[in-house]
Amino acid sequence: MSEGVGDRCGHCGAALLPGRRYCVACLAQVPVARADHKDRLTEIMREIPSTRRPDKTMVFVPELREARLKRERRNRRAFIAAIIACVVLAVAAFAVWRARERRQAQAQSQRREAMARRELDLYVKALETFYADFGRYPATTEGLAALVRQPSTLAGWRGPYIEGDYSVDPWGADYVYQVFNDGKSYILSTHGPEGEASGRAFLQVHSGTPGSIEDRKSRIEERK
């Protein structure tokens, strides 16, 4: 297919072909203004897809590099400070939690100890009343249950001598009741929070506990 004839060359007068930048006769350059803007190559270039993204080529600039390094150092210091602050807060929170746990455990231990002391005091009074009735304390075979329920072998029982059954201490173990001298003396104790493995009494009362002898004498007088 032949190309159409457009303007003529200003040097030789030959016809200029469309889209050509040089005259085919004298090879003179065609002015840019006369170049055909509908050139096929231009159209193809315009049809090529492009992201049109900005050029990210980095040019070394000392001032920008120094500013970037300062910014990185500042961010690094802020990051380290944040980590240290988190660690300090975590340690402080753990210390507060542990202190609260210790206070709660101590308060619970104190409540149980106070409960055990009250129960032992109730047992002391009940044992002294039992002694006033029978002239002895409950035998080992009878145990503390003789203060609550009448033994089948015991006549003249005037109980119950204690309201409720407190044979189990606040730590879930049985009170240790021991009788000596044919029922003339006793020892009542609890192993406390450590249990029997501790090998010693945590709290203990006996027939010689201050106040128990006087209570026994007064109750004997009342019975008479």
C-alpha positions in Angstrom: 0.0 0.0 0.0 1.5 3.3 -1.1 1.9 6.2 1.3 0.0 9.4 0.6 1.9 12.5 -0.6 1.9 15.5 1.8 3.9 18.7 1.7 6.9 19.4 -0.5 10.6 19.7 0.4 11.8 23.2 0.9 15.1 22.4 -0.7 14.4 20.5 -3.8 10.6 20.8 -4.1 10.1 17.0 -4.0 7.0 15.7 -2.5 7.4 14.7 1.2 6.0 11.4 2.3 3.8 11.4 5.5 5.6 10.5 8.7 9.1 10.9 7.2 11.7 13.2 8.8 14.0 13.4 5.7 13.3 14.1 2.1 13.7 11.0 0.0 15.1 13.1 -2.9 17.8 15.3 -1.3 17.9 13.8 2.2 17.2 17.2 3.7 15.7 17.1 7.2 12.1 17.8 7.5 11.2 20.4 10.2 9.8 18.9 13.3 6.6 20.9 13.0 6.0 19.0 9.8 6.5 15.5 11.3 3.4 13.5 11.3 2.2 13.0 14.9 0.3 9.9 13.8 3.4 8.0 13.2 2.9 4.3 13.7 5.8 3.9 16.0 4.6 6.7 18.3 1.1 5.1 18.4 2.7 1.7 19.4 4.7 3.4 22.1 1.6 5.1 23.4 -0.2 1.7 23.5 2.5 0.1 25.7 1.1 -0.2 29.3 3.1 1.6 31.9 2.7 1.8 35.7 3.8 5.4 35.7 5.4 4.9 39.1 7.8 7.6 40.4 11.5 6.9 40.0 12.8 5.4 43.3 16.4 5.7 42.4 18.3 6.9 45.4 21.0 9.5 45.0 23.6 9.6 47.7 23.2 12.9 49.5 25.3 13.2 52.7 22.8 15.4 54.4 20.0 13.0 53.8 22.1 10.0 54.9 23.0 11.8 58.1 19.3 12.6 58.8 18.4 9.0 58.1 21.0 7.7 60.5 19.9 10.0 63.2 16.3 8.9 62.7 17.3 5.3 62.9 19.3 5.9 66.1 16.4 7.8 67.6 14.0 4.9 66.7 16.4 2.3 68.1 16.7 4.2 71.4 12.9 4.6 71.6 12.5 0.8 71.0 15.1 -0.1 73.6 13.4 2.3 76.1 10.0 0.7 75.4 11.4 -2.8 76.0 13.0 -1.7 79.3 9.8 0.0 80.4 7.8 -3.2 79.6 10.2 -5.4 81.5 10.1 -3.0 84.5 6.3 -2.9 84.5 6.1 -6.7 84.2 8.5 -7.1 87.2 6.5 -4.6 89.2 3.2 -6.2 88.4 4.6 -9.6 89.3 5.9 -8.2 92.6 2.6 -6.7 93.4 0.8 -9.9 92.6 3.1 -12.0 94.8 2.7 -9.5 97.7 -1.0 -9.7 97.4 -0.9 -13.5 97.2 1.3 -13.6 100.4 -1.1 -11.3 102.2 -4.1 -13.4 101.3 -2.3 -16.6 102.3 -1.2 -15.0 105.6 -4.7 -13.8 106.3 -6.2 -17.2 105.5 -3.6 -18.8 107.8 -4.4 -16.4 110.6 -8.1 -17.1 110.2 -7.6 -20.8 110.4 -5.3 -20.5 113.4 -7.9 -18.3 115.2 -10.6 -20.9 114.4 -8.4 -23.7 115.8 -7.7 -21.7 119.0 -11.5 -21.2 119.4 -12.2 -24.9 118.9 -9.5 -25.9 121.3 -10.9 -23.5 123.9 -14.4 -25.1 123.4 -12.9 -28.5 123.9 -11.1 -27.5 127.1 -14.4 -26.3 128.6 -16.3 -29.4 127.4 -13.6 -31.7 128.8 -13.6 -30.0 132.1 -17.4 -30.4 132.3 -17.1 -34.0 131.4 -14.5 -34.4 134.2 -16.9 -32.7 136.6 -19.5 -35.4 135.9 -17.3 -38.5 135.8 -14.1 -37.6 137.7 -12.1 -38.4 134.6 -11.6 -37.3 131.0 -12.8 -39.4 128.1 -10.8 -42.5 127.6 -8.7 -43.1 124.5 -11.3 -45.6 123.2 -14.1 -43.1 123.8 -12.2 -40.2 122.3 -13.6 -36.7 121.7 -16.8 -38.3 120.4 -17.8 -38.9 124.0 -18.4 -35.2 124.3 -21.1 -35.3 121.6 -22.6 -38.7 121.8 -23.1 -41.0 124.8 -20.9 -44.1 124.8 -22.8 -47.3 125.2 -20.6 -48.2 128.2 -21.0 -44.9 130.0 -24.0 -44.4 132.3 -25.1 -41.1 133.7 -24.0 -39.2 130.6 -25.4 -35.6 130.7 -24.2 -34.3 127.4 -23.7 -33.1 124.8 -20.9 -31.2 126.4 -20.0 -29.3 123.2 -22.3 -27.9 120.5 -21.2 -29.4 117.2 -18.5 -31.8 116.2 -15.1 -30.1 115.9 -13.0 -33.3 115.7 -11.4 -32.1 112.4 -9.2 -29.1 112.6 -9.4 -26.2 110.2 -6.6 -27.8 108.1 -8.6 -30.9 107.5 -6.8 -33.3 109.9 -8.1 -34.8 113.1 -7.3 -33.3 116.5 -4.9 -35.5 118.4 -6.3 -36.5 121.8 -4.2 -38.3 124.3 -5.2 -39.4 127.8 -2.7 -40.1 130.7 -2.9 -41.2 134.4 -6.1 -43.2 134.1 -8.0 -40.3 132.6 -6.7 -37.7 135.1 -4.9 -35.7 132.4 -5.0 -35.2 128.7 -3.2 -33.5 125.8 -5.2 -32.1 122.9 -3.2 -30.8 119.9 -3.2 -30.1 116.2 -0.3 -30.4 113.7 -1.5 -27.2 111.9 -0.9 -26.4 108.2 2.1 -28.7 107.9 0.2 -31.8 109.0 1.4 -34.9 110.8 4.6 -34.8 108.7 5.9 -31.9 110.8 6.3 -34.2 113.8 5.3 -31.5 116.3 2.2 -29.9 117.6 1.3 -26.5 116.1 -1.3 -25.7 118.8 -1.7 -27.7 122.0 -3.8 -27.6 125.2 -3.8 -30.0 128.2 -5.3 -30.6 131.6 -2.9 -28.1 133.1 -3.8 -25.3 130.7 -4.2 -22.0 132.6 -7.8 -21.6 133.7 -8.8 -25.2 133.1 -8.2 -26.3 136.7 -10.2 -23.4 138.1 -13.0 -24.1 135.7 -13.0 -27.8 136.7 -13.2 -26.9 140.4 -16.0 -24.4 139.9 -17.9 -26.9 137.8 -17.5 -29.6 140.5 -18.8 -27.2 143.1 -21.8 -26.5 140.9 -22.5 -30.2 140.4 -22.4 -30.8 144.1 
